[in-house]
Amino acid sequence: MEQRKGIAFGLQERLASGKEYYEIRLESIGGLGANLCGKMLGELGVRYLDLNSSSFSSYGSEKTGTPVKGFIRYCKKDKEIRVHSPVIEPDLLVIFHQALLKDKSVWKGCTPETAVIIALEPGQEQPEIMGEQFGTCYGLEAQRIAMETHSRINVVMLGAALKVMGIEKLAVGEQICKDTLGKKYPDALKGNLEGMKRGYEEVRELQITVNLQQTTGRGSTETSEWGYATAPIGGINPRIGSTVIADLSPSRQGYIPLFIKERCINCGLCHSTCPDMVFQFAKGEYKGREMMVNQGLDYYHCKGCLRCVDVCPVEALVTGVEAEHANKEYFMPNQELLRMPEYYEEAGPDGYITSESYLTEKRMEGGEV
C-alpha cells in the first residue's frame, strides 16, 4: 500500500513536455452547471491562455437530472484540434457530485497521470473511491461554498480546476466569468466571482491510499455502447424502467423541506403540489375528527424543489440546510409500496426545469443564479 503525493503536471507543463493535447472530462448531474463550466473552460483557452481549444458536452434529451459529461481539449496555438470524439484518457477529471463516485464508469480511462477533483459533501474527508487508476486527488466542499457565496457549484469547480491546471492568475478566470455571466446575470456576478475565488483557494489535496498491485494490468479504456455483439439476446433490455428505487438526493441543491408536525393543519396542499408524491398521509385524528393526517416525507424521492415550502399556508414546512440534518425527522419511506426496495440508486431528476424558471429567479438568496 502506498499513498500518492505530489502535484500533477499543469496545463502548460503537459503541453511543453510534448503532449499533443491537454484533455479534461467533467462528470456531473444535469442542473449543476457542468455544461456551462465546460464552455467557459473552452473559451478561456482561446481568449486568455493563447491556446487552441474545443469544448462540447454529452447528455440526453432531458439534460436536467441526468448524467452529463463535458469534454475540453487544449493544444498549442500553432496546432489544430482535429479530434472531436469524447475524452477517453483525461489529464484532469472533475467530478461534480460525490454520488457519482459509486459509478465505476466515471473512472474509466483514468491513468496514474490523471488529476482528479471531487466535490465533497460537508464533513466527508475520505470519500469512497471506486477508481483503480488515477494520480493526485483533490477535493473541496463545493456545495457549502456555493451556498455561502450565493453562487453555483459550476463556478466553484471552475476555480478549483484553474488551480489544479496550474493557472497562477485567477484574474483570467474572473474575466471569463464576467464575459459569460456579467450580461445575463449582473446581480449574481459578485457571488459567482466570490465562489470561484473560494474554489481556487480552498481546493486541497486528498491523501488517498491506493493498492498499486490492483492498478496494474487492468484495462482502463472506455467500453462501447450496446451493439450487435454486445446487446442482450433478442434485443430486450432486461432492466426494468422504474423509478421506485431512485434516490433523488444527488439532485438536491443543499436544501431540504423540514416538517414541523405541530403546525400542520393537514390541508394536503403539500401533497397536491409535490411532483414526486413524497408526503405520506394515513387515516388518523386531528382536532377530534377522523381524517387523513400527514405522517412525514419520503426523502428518498425528494429532489429538493421546495415547492411544498412555498405553498404551505401555516409554515409547517420550512427550508433547511441538508448538511445540518443528517438524521432527518419524520423521514418515512413510501408506505404504498407492496415491498420496500432492497437498495436505492442515487440518481434521478432535478427540481429545476430550466435555469430561467421562476423558482430559480425567486430564490436568488438560496444559492441559485
QUITAKA-V249929 format. One record per helix or strand. SS is the DSSP state (2 for helix, 1 for strand). FROM is the first residue (numbers start at 1). TO is the last residue. If there is no record, write none. Layout:
# QUITAKA-V249929
ss->SS from->FROM to->TO
ss->SS from->FROM to->TO
This chain:
# QUITAKA-V249929
ss->1 from->2 to->3
ss->2 from->11 to->16
ss->1 from->22 to->29
ss->2 from->34 to->48
ss->1 from->51 to->58
ss->1 from->67 to->76
ss->1 from->92 to->95
ss->2 from->98 to->102
ss->2 from->104 to->107
ss->1 from->115 to->119
ss->1 from->137 to->140
ss->2 from->142 to->149
ss->2 from->153 to->164
ss->2 from->171 to->181
ss->2 from->186 to->202
ss->1 from->204 to->206
ss->1 from->209 to->210
ss->2 from->212 to->214
ss->2 from->233 to->235
ss->1 from->246 to->247
ss->2 from->248 to->251
ss->1 from->255 to->259
ss->2 from->261 to->263
ss->2 from->269 to->273
ss->1 from->279 to->286
ss->1 from->289 to->297
ss->2 from->299 to->301
ss->2 from->307 to->311
ss->1 from->317 to->321
ss->2 from->322 to->324
ss->1 from->331 to->331
ss->1 from->345 to->346
ss->2 from->358 to->362
ss->2 from->364 to->366
